[in-house]
Amino acid sequence: MALPATPALPPLLDLGGTAVFALSGALMAARLNQTFVTCAFFALLTGVGGGSVRDALIGVPAFWLRDFWVAPVILAVALLAWYTPRRWWEGHWLEWADAAGLAAFSTLGTAKALAFEVTPLAAIILGIVTGCVGGIIRDVIAGVPSILMRPELYVTAAAVAAALCGVLILTGVQQTPAMAIAALAGFALRGAAMIWRIELPAYAKEG
């Protein structure tokens, strides 16, 4: 049986987002004074982890196994992070690039799941998985507080992008504009959270 036509980001945006995620993983290993092997592993895990989990749950080959450029780009990013001073990469620009990748990949995950006839709510969840799970697994392995355990609007921004993408596609909006609108919304929320330090309220009930 032929696989359905699946949505895709523009190649440069796709590889750029993967590279940014991979860089965040490599820098995590650098901050922990790990070996290059760990640096490369963290780069791979963070760069493709969410999409790989999504594809495994859908039941298709992981996207990066058939894309010639993904693995070389991730390895190049790991080498770059390893052989350059860490201070070069620490700054707000990396957070903004990460926010763009988060929003784009969350919408892509939802659109791809819907293309494979995943039910709407499950498709939205897979969109969130695509954007966040690589970083969550990286943090767990590194033994640092996960993005899932922090009040900042990170997973929430992914959820907004994924949910809006799903709603727009299901209401008849063409796939490409639906993904673009949803990604912009998720990026705007993440950006607002970074600028104004917007956080979710924590549970505070006693007894």
C-alpha positions, 0 to 999 in steps of 0.5 A: 500500500502506498504511503499518503503524501505527507507535509514537509517544511521548506528544506532549508527551514527543516534542516535549520530547525533540526540544526538548532535543536541539535545545537541545544543538545550538543551545548548541554553536553558541553556544559556538563563537560562530557566527551565528544561521543556524548556531545554527538549523541545529545545532538542527534537525540535532540535534533530528531528525537521528537520526530522519531517518536512520532513516526514510530507511533504512526508506524512509518520509518523515522523521517531522518533515515531516508533524508541524506542531509539530516545525519551529516548536519547533526554531526557537523553541528556537534563538531562545531559545538565541540571545537568552538567556545561555548560562549559563542552560542549562548545568547537570546538568538539561540532561544529565538531560533529554538522557538521558531523550530519548536513552532514549525515542528509542532505544526508539521507533526500534527499535519503529518499525523492527520495525513496518516489518518490519526484521530484529531486529538492524537494528531495534536498530541503527536505535534507536541511530541514532535516539538518537545520530546527530543529536548525532554529525553535529553534533559532526563538523560542529562539529569537536569530539570526538564522543560516539562517541569518548568513553568515557562511557556514552552510545551504550551507554545507547542500545544497552541501551534499543534492544536491550531494547525489541527483545527485549521486543517480539519475546518478546510484550510489548505495545509500549507497556510494552516501550518504557517498560521499555526507556527506563527501563533506558537512562535508569537506565544513563545516569544511573548513568554520570553520577553515578558517572562510569562509563566503558568501558575503552579499548583498551590492547594494545601491539604 
